[in-house]
């Protein structure tokens, strides 16, 4: 821009004053707009994009914080507030590990959370228990790759057990499948054969493979309005890898041992959640910046563990006065929950 300005000035000196005003007025206007408006804004946008990273928002008062939808919505309008996603693991209501994230979704916090726990010197848990918010294809594959025993339902698992879901004609799980010809039979008795393979890549770079089925003819079908909103024939996108992982998750959760362990998840998680946010009134961070927030929650976790251990010691000594039985052996499992 400086070289262009110099060239314009040199050319302007060679012509008459009247001609210079007419010829170079537009060029100088463009240069002034670029140098005083467009280029400063471009630099500002580049700095903002560098601050964003892989996020979609950040707070001006705390650039490390991301705008998220909080459970405490006093205005009842789904407003966004800057915050952090704290992932913590508990065993027998003791916090044995935590991590701070700038991602609002719990699904994408699962892998980095366990990578941090694996890097620590603490013994790793035998079984990982978490709620349906972590039951995604990427997390299932990561746990299987690392050799974790998991009890994690996927987000529609409970819904699939309802009576309305089992009677819904639009759900492919309720259709008859013919493995020999690789096709489905819809509730109206029409064939839905396999057509082609498809791939989808999300914004984070993960690619999913689908098998696409399409009904031969949906014209005149009496249940088409309940089955699909498409103008043409109904298409089914089937993910074989994810469906197999969901099947394994169902089998592990429905067995007697898995059901007994998973039933304790609410007792494990909600009590810690209630003590920190309810009884000790820790609902907001006092510091700004992810490093300071990490230290602040670490102090909260230490205080929680000290108080929990003091309570266990009190109950143990009181129990020894009443009975000579040994205390029950603790069950080694791990629960993840968002704070």
C-alpha positions in Angstrom: 0.0 0.0 0.0 2.9 2.4 0.7 4.4 1.7 -2.6 1.1 2.2 -4.4 0.7 5.6 -2.6 4.2 6.7 -3.6 3.5 5.8 -7.2 0.3 7.7 -7.2 2.0 10.8 -5.7 4.8 10.7 -8.3 2.4 10.4 -11.1 0.3 13.3 -9.7 3.3 15.6 -9.7 3.7 15.2 -13.5 0.3 16.4 -14.4 -1.5 19.7 -14.0 -3.3 20.6 -10.8 -6.7 20.5 -12.4 -6.1 17.1 -14.1 -4.7 15.7 -10.8 -7.9 16.4 -9.0 -10.1 14.7 -11.6 -7.8 11.7 -12.3 -6.5 10.8 -8.8 -9.4 11.7 -6.6 -10.9 8.2 -6.9 -7.6 6.5 -6.3 -6.9 8.5 -3.2 -10.4 7.8 -1.9 -9.8 4.0 -2.3 -6.4 4.2 -0.7 -7.8 6.1 2.3 -10.6 3.6 2.7 -8.2 0.7 2.6 -5.6 2.1 5.0 -8.0 3.6 7.5 -10.9 1.1 7.5 -10.5 -2.2 5.7 -7.0 -3.1 6.7 -7.4 -2.3 10.4 -10.7 -4.3 10.5 -9.0 -7.2 8.7 -6.3 -7.3 11.3 -8.9 -7.2 14.0 -10.8 -10.1 12.5 -7.6 -12.2 12.2 -6.9 -11.6 15.9 -10.5 -12.6 16.8 -10.2 -15.8 14.7 -7.0 -16.7 16.4 -8.7 -16.3 19.8 -11.7 -18.4 18.7 -9.7 -21.4 17.7 -12.1 -24.3 17.2 -14.8 -22.6 19.2 -17.8 -20.6 17.9 -17.7 -17.8 20.6 -15.7 -16.2 23.4 -16.3 -13.6 26.0 -14.6 -10.2 25.8 -14.1 -10.1 29.5 -12.6 -13.6 29.6 -11.4 -14.7 26.2 -10.8 -18.3 27.5 -14.5 -18.7 28.3 -17.1 -19.9 25.8 -20.7 -18.9 25.7 -22.9 -21.9 26.8 -26.5 -22.5 27.7 -26.6 -22.9 31.5 -29.1 -24.9 33.6 -29.7 -21.7 35.7 -31.8 -19.8 33.2 -33.6 -17.2 35.3 -35.0 -15.4 32.3 -36.4 -18.6 30.8 -35.3 -17.7 27.3 -32.3 -19.9 26.8 -29.8 -17.1 27.1 -26.1 -17.8 26.6 -23.5 -17.1 29.4 -19.7 -17.3 29.3 -18.5 -20.4 31.1 -16.3 -23.5 31.2 -17.2 -27.2 31.0 -15.8 -29.0 34.0 -15.5 -32.8 33.7 -14.9 -34.7 36.9 -14.5 -38.3 37.8 -15.7 -39.8 41.1 -15.3 -43.0 43.0 -17.3 -43.6 46.2 -18.2 -39.9 46.0 -14.5 -38.8 46.0 -13.2 -36.7 43.1 -10.3 -38.6 41.7 -9.7 -36.5 38.6 -11.1 -33.4 36.7 -10.4 -31.4 33.6 -11.5 -28.0 32.4 -12.8 -27.6 28.8 -13.9 -24.8 26.5 -16.2 -27.1 24.6 -19.9 -26.8 25.6 -20.8 -30.4 24.5 -19.9 -33.2 26.8 -19.4 -35.7 23.9 -16.3 -33.9 22.7 -14.8 -33.6 26.2 -14.7 -37.4 26.8 -11.5 -38.2 25.0 -9.3 -35.3 26.2 -10.6 -35.8 29.7 -9.4 -39.4 29.8 -6.2 -38.6 28.1 -5.4 -36.3 31.0 -6.3 -38.9 33.5 -4.1 -41.5 31.8 -1.1 -39.1 31.9 -1.4 -38.9 35.7 0.2 -41.5 38.0 -3.1 -42.5 39.6 -4.4 -46.1 39.0 -6.9 -46.2 36.2 -10.5 -47.4 37.0 -11.7 -50.8 36.0 -15.1 -49.7 34.7 -16.1 -46.3 33.3 -19.7 -45.2 33.9 -21.2 -42.1 32.3 -24.6 -40.9 31.2 -26.1 -40.7 27.7 -24.4 -37.4 26.9 -21.2 -39.2 26.3 -22.6 -42.0 24.2 -21.4 -41.0 20.8 -19.7 -43.1 18.1 -16.3 -41.4 18.6 -16.3 -42.1 22.3 -17.3 -45.7 21.9 -14.5 -46.2 19.4 -12.0 -44.4 21.6 -12.9 -46.5 24.7 -12.7 -49.7 22.6 -9.4 -48.7 21.2 -7.9 -48.0 24.7 -9.4 -51.2 26.1 -11.8 -49.5 28.6 -14.8 -51.4 30.1 -17.6 -48.9 29.7 -21.2 -48.6 30.8 -22.4 -45.6 28.7 -25.9 -45.5 27.1 -26.5 -43.6 23.9 -28.9 -40.7 23.8 -31.9 -42.5 22.4 -31.5 -45.7 24.4 -34.2 -45.0 26.9 -36.6 -43.6 24.2 -36.3 -46.9 22.2 -37.8 -48.8 25.1 -41.0 -46.8 25.1 -44.2 -48.1 23.7 -44.7 -45.1 21.4 -41.3 -45.7 19.8 -41.9 -49.4 19.2 -45.2 -48.5 17.4 -43.7 -45.6 15.4 -43.7 -46.6 11.7 -41.0 -44.1 10.8 -38.4 -45.9 13.0 -36.2 -48.3 10.9 -35.6 -50.4 14.0 -39.3 -51.5 13.8 -39.0 -52.7 10.2 -38.3 -56.2 9.0 -34.8 -56.7 7.6 -33.9 -59.4 5.0 -30.2 -60.1 5.2 -30.1 -62.3 2.1 -31.2 -59.5 -0.2 -29.9 -56.6 2.0 -33.2 -54.8 2.1 -35.9 -53.7 4.5 -39.6 -54.1 4.4 -41.5 -51.0 5.4 -44.8 -51.2 7.5 -46.8 -50.9 4.3 -45.1 -54.1 2.9 -42.9 -52.4 0.3 -39.2 -53.2 -0.3 -36.5 -50.7 0.7 -33.4 -52.0 -1.0 -29.8 -50.9 -0.6 -28.7 -48.2 -3.1 -25.2 -46.9 -2.4 -22.6 -46.0 0.3 -22.3 -42.5 1.6 -19.8 -40.6 3.9 -20.3 -37.6 6.0 -17.6 -35.5 7.6 -18.6 -33.2 10.5 -17.1 -29.9 11.3 -14.4 -31.5 13.6 -13.1 -33.7 10.8 -14.7 -37.1 11.9 -16.0 -39.1 9.0 -18.9 -41.5 9.3 -19.8 -44.2 6.8 -23.5 -44.9 5.9 -25.4 -47.4 3.8 -28.3 -45.7 2.0 -31.5 -47.6 1.4 -34.4 -46.1 -0.6 -38.0 -47.3 -0.9 -39.0 -48.5 -4.4 -42.2 -46.5 -4.4 -43.8 -44.4 -1.7 -46.5 -43.0 -4.1 -50.0 -43.6 -2.7 -48.7 -45.0 0.6 -51.3 -44.3 3.3 -48.7 -43.9 6.1 -46.2 -41.8 4.1 -47.0 -38.7 6.2 -46.1 -40.6 9.4 -43.1 -42.2 7.8 -41.3 -39.3 6.1 -41.5 -35.6 5.2 -39.7 -36.1 1.9 -41.5 -35.3 -1.3 -40.0 -38.4 -3.0 -39.3 -41.9 -1.7 -38.2 -42.6 1.9 -34.4 -42.9 2.3 -32.7 -44.7 5.2 -29.2 -43.8 6.3 -27.8 -46.8 8.2 -24.4 -46.6 10.1 -23.2 -50.2 10.5 -20.2 -49.3 12.8 -22.3 -47.1 15.2 -25.2 -49.7 15.3 -22.7 -52.4 16.3 -21.3 -50.2 19.1 -24.9 -49.4 20.3 -25.7 -53.1 20.4 -22.6 -53.8 22.5 -23.6 -50.9 24.8 -27.1 -52.3 25.3 -25.7 -55.7 26.1 -23.3 -54.4 28.7 -26.0 -52.2 30.4 -28.7 -54.9 30.4 -26.7 -57.6 32.0 -27.2 -58.1 35.7 -23.7 -56.9 36.7 -23.8 -53.9 34.5 -27.3 -52.9 35.6 -26.2 -53.0 39.3 -23.2 -50.9 38.7 -25.0 -48.3 36.5 -27.8 -48.0 39.0 -25.3 -46.4 41.4 -24.3 -43.7 38.9 -26.9 -41.2 40.2 -25.8 -41.8 43.8 -22.2 -41.3 42.9 -22.7 -38.2 40.7 -25.6 -36.3 42.1 -24.3 -36.3 45.7 -21.0 -34.7 44.6 -22.9 -32.3 42.4 -25.2 -31.4 45.2 -22.5 -30.9 47.8 -20.4 -28.6 45.7 -23.1 -26.5 44.1 -25.9 -26.7 46.7 -24.4 -27.2 50.2 -21.2 -25.3 49.5 -22.7 -22.7 47.2 -20.0 -22.9 44.5 -21.9 -22.0 41.4 -19.6 -19.5 39.7 -15.9 -19.2 39.3 -14.3 -16.1 40.9 -11.2 -16.0 38.6 -10.8 -15.6 34.9 -8.7 -17.5 32.5 -8.6 -21.3 32.0 -5.4 -21.7 34.0 -6.8 -19.9 37.0 -10.1 -21.7 36.8 -8.3 -25.0 36.7 -6.6 -24.1 40.0 -9.8 -22.8 41.6 -11.8 -26.0 40.9 -8.8 -28.0 42.1 -9.0 -26.3 45.5 -12.8 -27.0 45.5 -12.1 -30.7 44.7 -9.5 -30.9 47.5 -11.9 -29.4 50.0 -14.7 -31.8 49.0 -12.4 -34.8 49.4 -11.2 -33.6 52.8 -14.7 -33.2 54.1 -15.8 -36.5 52.6 -12.9 -38.3 54.2 -13.6 -36.6 57.6 -17.2 -37.9 57.4 -16.1 -41.4 56.5 -13.7 -41.4 59.5 -16.4 -40.3 61.8 -18.8 -43.0 60.6 -16.1 -45.6 60.7 -15.1 -44.9 64.3 -18.7 -44.8 65.4 -19.4 -48.1 63.6 -16.5 -49.8 65.3 -18.0 -49.0 68.7 -21.2 -50.8 67.6 -19.9 -53.8 65.6 -16.7 -55.6 65.0 -17.5 -56.3 61.3 -15.0 -55.1 58.7 -16.1 -52.2 56.5 -17.4 -53.2 53.0 -14.9 -53.3 50.2 -15.4 -50.4 47.8 -16.4 -51.1 44.2 -13.8 -49.8 41.8 -15.7 -47.9 39.1 -15.5 -44.5 37.7 -18.2 -41.9 36.9 -17.9 -38.9 34.6 -20.3 -36.0 34.9 -20.4 -32.4 33.7 -20.2 -29.7 36.3 
